């Protein structure tokens, strides 16, 4: 968990979760934010977890799939993947950055920063 207060993306440590995909997190007791940088050519493979996940594309474009539906998303577009639903993403035409929110906190992500 992080101390209450202010946290700045450029000062947060970064961890690579799959090749070409790096995260920075801010986690409280019930909610976690994850800034995700996706290199051109990378992919977050289809996966699922019990956590509810909402996200917002900050820059670049991504192809996102949730269940059987695929969409091309750009800056300002949002998505919601209910817990247990298969989903994944890849950047399109260059790198991308997204902001994900998870409830509850993904303990396996927090453990990467200990």
Beta strands, then each sheet from edge to edge (+ up, - down):
strand 1: 15-18
strand 2: 21-27
strand 3: 32-38
strand 4: 44-47
strand 5: 52-66
strand 6: 69-73
strand 7: 78-81
strand 8: 87-103
sheet 1: 1+ 2- 3+ 8- 4+
sheet 2: 1+ 2- 3+ 8- 5+ 6-
sheet 3: 1+ 2- 3+ 8- 5+ 7-
end
